[in-house]
Structures are given as C-alpha cells and as structure tokens.
Amino acid sequence: MTGRATWQYDEFTYTGTDYGDPDEVAHYEVRMGELRDFDLEAGEIMTAIGLAPEHTLLEVGMGTGWFALRAAAHCRFVYACDVSEAMVEHARGRAAREGIRNITLHHAGFLTYEHEGEPVDAVVSQLAMHHLPDFWKAIALRRIATTLKAGGMFWLKDVVFGFDPGDYAQAFDEAQASFPAAFREPWVGHVNREFSTQSWIMEGLLERAGFRIESAGPGPLLTVSYLCRKTG
C-alpha cells in the first residue's frame, strides 16, 4: 500500500458498520448467514466467471474471506484485500488453520491496493463498492480494469437503486420491511449514510472503465450482480 495524497478519499474511514471491531467481524458470517447461502453464492460466482484451475483471481472487499478461501480450492492463486485490518487478520487465521497457501491477503481497498505480478483472470467484489462516492467508484473501476487481463471477467455485486427516484420512499420502505427485524436498523444506516448509486450511473461507470456488461441480475434487497468482461 502506497502513501495517499491529501485529496484522495479515505476509504479506511467507516461510513456504516465498523468492521474494525473484532467482535463485529467474528459475528459477521453468522449474522449474514441468516440472509445468504455462502456456498451457493460462491459456486454461482465461480461458474459465472468461468474460474479454472490455471486462473488467478483478485477479490476486493473480501470481508471475512469466505469467497476468496473457497475460490482458492478451484484456481491457481488468489489475491484478496479489505480495508478492515480485523477482517484481514480473521481471514489470515482461517487460511492458516485450513492449510490454504495459494492466497495472499492485503490490508487495502479499491483505491489503495497495488497489484504485483501479471494481470489476473478475474476480479470479484461483493457488497463493498457502496462505501465509495460515485467519483471514486469511477477511479476504483478503472484501477480494477488495470489488474485484469484483456477479456478477463469482473463480477460486481452491490446494493444498486434501479427504481425511479420519484418512488424512493416506497422502495426503501418495502426493502426495509423485507429484512428480518435485526437487520432493519443497519439497512436504515446504509440508506442514509452510505453511497449506493442508481443503476444507470453504475452501468455508465462500468462501461467507461472499459467493461462490457454481459448480464445484470437483480437480487433481493435492492442488490444487483453485474457480470462484466474487460474489453481492452
């Protein structure tokens, strides 16, 4: 990780849940498991990007490393990073316990990760890009493109607002009501403090960064999964 200019957005400052707290990190997968099937998701992503034994992969915003560690069993090498040092240490400990050696973990994010070595075959990012304002999303996507081989695959999943802005109150109320009770307060915090963007903006940012959108699959709770290919 290199030094940051004073004008660069500080991606290490938390705008939502504080994942610098080891206790929060320890309970992350248990809590998220109420909403998500991690094994199913990992399989779907690896199939979508065509992950093969000879491939290398980068995950940005790895969280506890649940996807990166699964992917390491299916490819040659995995690079993964997160802005939460507690998350990185959690994933590093799990990799050591499970004897996973074809992975390297970095305390860095979209704006600070510095890739060393040959470009990778695929990049994955899930539920992390909303931590950046839109301008810095554009920078992040361009940086991701530089780490990928020509024709490489990029899987991006995030909370993206595809509804008409005039319908925002109804859309947010319906999304909040669909959560289990324990998740409703964090959802409110996401909406009023974090940086999810509109779908037409996200699609434009991806295309301007050099990606062709192969598919865009709306998911639960206003999430969208984009499967993209680097065009250059």
LOZAVEX-156689 format. One line per field, with one value per residue (C-alpha): x, y, z. Coordinates in pm, 1 decimal. Example, Ala and Ser with C-alpha at 12.3 -4.5 7.8 and 13.67 -1.06 7.14 Angstrom:
xx <- c(1230.0,1367.0)
yy <- c(-450.0,-106.0)
zz <- c(780.0,714.0)
END
This chain:
xx <- c(0.0,145.5,108.9,-209.6,-237.1,-418.9,-705.0,-769.1,-1084.1,-1006.8,-1153.3,-1033.8,-1293.2,-1609.3,-1939.7,-2151.1,-2090.7,-1748.1,-1568.2,-1256.9,-1419.9,-1301.8,-1626.9,-1829.1,-1607.8,-1643.3,-2020.9,-2035.6,-2083.4,-2324.9,-2541.6,-2513.2,-2591.3,-2948.0,-2980.5,-2730.9,-2614.7,-2237.2,-2164.8,-2437.2,-2319.8,-1956.8,-2049.2,-2262.3,-1985.5,-1714.3,-1937.1,-2027.5,-1666.1,-1553.0,-1292.9,-1045.6,-755.4,-493.2,-653.3,-561.0,-824.4,-843.7,-1118.7,-1155.9,-1351.0,-1318.6,-1474.0,-1401.5,-1259.4,-1540.5,-1537.9,-1161.7,-1083.9,-1337.3,-1208.6,-850.8,-951.3,-1052.1,-775.2,-400.8,-376.5,-598.5,-518.9,-763.6,-785.0,-1005.5,-990.1,-1067.4,-747.8,-959.4,-1121.3,-779.7,-647.5,-961.5,-918.2,-544.5,-607.2,-865.8,-633.0,-360.1,-593.9,-724.1,-378.3,-461.4,-133.2,-222.6,-359.7,-215.9,-410.9,-366.6,-491.4,-606.4,-909.2,-1028.1,-813.3,-505.2,-448.7,-133.2,-123.9,213.1,272.9,84.5,-273.6,-536.2,-801.2,-1090.9,-1185.8,-1472.4,-1621.3,-1931.8,-2123.8,-1826.2,-1830.0,-2114.2,-1854.6,-1722.3,-1889.5,-1959.8,-1649.9,-1426.7,-1624.4,-1512.3,-1150.0,-1189.1,-1333.3,-1051.3,-797.6,-971.6,-953.3,-575.4,-537.1,-729.4,-609.7,-773.5,-1101.9,-1087.6,-1407.5,-1532.9,-1817.6,-1961.6,-2244.9,-2376.9,-2684.7,-2785.6,-3100.4,-3287.8,-3620.0,-3742.0,-3621.9,-3981.3,-4062.6,-3777.3,-3985.9,-4192.1,-3883.7,-3690.3,-3987.6,-4051.6,-3685.1,-3667.7,-3985.2,-3841.5,-3545.5,-3552.3,-3605.4,-3239.3,-3128.4,-3367.0,-3162.0,-2842.0,-3045.6,-3156.1,-2790.9,-2696.2,-2952.1,-2879.9,-2503.4,-2353.1,-2314.4,-2526.6,-2591.8,-2851.1,-2831.8,-2788.8,-2493.3,-2332.0,-2371.3,-2215.4,-1924.5,-1857.3,-1866.9,-1644.5,-1392.2,-1355.9,-1605.8,-1880.9,-2176.2,-2259.3,-2550.2,-2712.4,-2911.4,-3135.6,-3132.1,-3306.0,-3293.7,-3209.9,-2888.6,-2766.9,-2496.2,-2308.0,-2105.2,-1861.4,-1579.9,-1279.8,-1294.5,-937.9)
yy <- c(0.0,335.1,675.4,867.6,1222.3,1453.8,1497.7,1123.4,982.9,795.1,450.1,335.9,554.7,356.3,506.2,208.4,-84.4,-63.4,-374.8,-262.0,-412.9,-776.9,-871.4,-741.8,-934.6,-1255.7,-1244.4,-1125.8,-1460.5,-1589.9,-1281.9,-1272.1,-1643.8,-1554.8,-1380.5,-1557.7,-1906.0,-1858.4,-2193.1,-2143.8,-1788.7,-1895.3,-2168.3,-1933.2,-1673.7,-1922.7,-2066.5,-1722.0,-1605.0,-1940.6,-1991.4,-2262.0,-2438.1,-2233.9,-1898.0,-1624.4,-1414.4,-1090.2,-1013.3,-653.3,-603.8,-968.2,-925.4,-1237.3,-1405.8,-1656.9,-1637.0,-1594.7,-1901.3,-2114.7,-1990.3,-2085.3,-2451.7,-2403.3,-2188.3,-2137.7,-1830.6,-1577.8,-1220.6,-1060.8,-733.3,-542.7,-203.3,-366.0,-492.5,-705.4,-873.6,-940.4,-1094.9,-1307.7,-1440.6,-1492.1,-1702.0,-1912.7,-1969.4,-2086.6,-2321.5,-2470.4,-2500.8,-2273.8,-2149.4,-2025.7,-1696.3,-1361.1,-1110.1,-732.7,-454.1,-229.7,-141.1,-20.3,293.5,162.6,-197.3,-221.9,-533.5,-700.1,-958.1,-1048.8,-932.1,-1168.0,-1366.7,-1247.4,-990.9,-1024.7,-758.7,-801.8,-551.0,-319.4,-54.4,138.2,260.2,493.6,808.6,790.8,974.5,740.6,442.5,554.8,559.0,222.2,58.0,190.2,55.3,-283.8,-286.9,-240.0,-557.4,-770.8,-946.5,-845.3,-1033.9,-1100.5,-1127.9,-894.5,-987.7,-692.4,-728.3,-433.7,-250.5,-51.1,158.0,64.2,226.6,567.5,833.7,950.6,615.8,618.8,629.1,326.5,136.9,195.4,112.4,-212.3,-311.6,-236.8,-435.7,-738.4,-766.0,-972.1,-733.6,-739.9,-605.4,-314.0,-61.6,-137.5,-100.7,248.1,331.9,206.7,427.2,748.7,724.4,511.2,559.4,318.5,464.0,438.9,157.8,383.3,553.9,223.9,87.0,400.7,383.5,21.9,92.2,399.2,198.2,-44.8,-318.3,-474.6,-579.3,-940.4,-962.3,-769.4,-980.0,-805.6,-982.2,-944.4,-627.5,-398.3,-581.2,-623.0,-861.2,-748.1,-993.6,-790.8,-855.2,-628.7,-510.9,-388.7)
zz <- c(0.0,-103.2,61.3,-16.3,-146.5,92.5,-158.0,-200.2,-47.4,273.8,216.0,558.1,733.9,803.3,693.7,801.4,1036.0,1198.8,1074.8,1256.6,1565.2,1604.4,1781.0,1485.1,1245.1,1447.3,1415.8,1053.8,879.9,1143.4,1100.1,720.8,708.0,801.4,464.5,239.1,140.1,110.1,-54.1,-314.1,-388.1,-424.1,-669.3,-876.0,-896.0,-989.4,-1261.1,-1396.1,-1426.9,-1561.9,-1291.0,-1395.0,-1217.5,-1407.4,-1329.2,-1083.0,-908.4,-711.6,-461.4,-347.2,-24.7,79.4,424.9,629.0,319.5,278.7,-103.2,-151.6,59.1,-127.8,-463.9,-370.0,-394.2,-757.1,-908.2,-913.4,-690.3,-511.6,-412.0,-169.4,20.1,261.7,432.2,768.2,927.7,1160.9,858.9,703.4,1023.2,1056.7,701.4,751.0,1061.0,883.5,584.4,823.1,1009.9,684.5,527.5,234.3,89.0,-259.6,-131.5,-28.1,180.0,190.6,416.0,130.2,-77.7,-416.0,-408.3,-229.5,-338.8,-551.5,-764.0,-817.1,-1085.4,-1400.3,-1456.4,-1314.1,-1498.8,-1284.2,-1021.2,-772.7,-546.1,-335.2,-124.7,-85.4,-357.0,-189.5,59.3,-214.2,-353.1,-725.5,-847.8,-650.2,-781.3,-1127.9,-1014.7,-843.2,-1153.6,-1370.8,-1121.7,-1126.6,-1506.3,-1491.9,-1282.1,-1535.3,-1847.2,-2173.9,-2187.6,-1812.9,-1610.0,-1337.2,-1101.2,-910.9,-661.2,-463.5,-346.5,-655.4,-688.9,-1006.4,-916.9,-1033.7,-787.0,-753.1,-593.1,-342.6,-23.6,-122.1,-246.3,75.3,298.2,110.8,127.8,498.9,567.3,384.7,624.2,943.8,1233.9,1343.0,1003.8,970.7,1166.0,967.6,645.5,753.6,819.6,475.4,303.8,492.8,538.0,260.1,-113.9,-315.6,-658.8,-933.6,-1187.1,-1490.7,-1325.0,-1223.9,-1575.3,-1721.8,-1480.1,-1573.8,-1946.3,-1920.6,-1720.3,-2009.8,-1925.0,-2133.0,-1916.8,-2005.8,-1763.1,-1479.4,-1238.7,-985.2,-648.7,-313.2,-104.7,-399.2,-489.8,-847.2,-970.3,-1280.6,-1486.6,-1697.1,-1940.5,-1988.4,-2347.7,-2392.6)
END
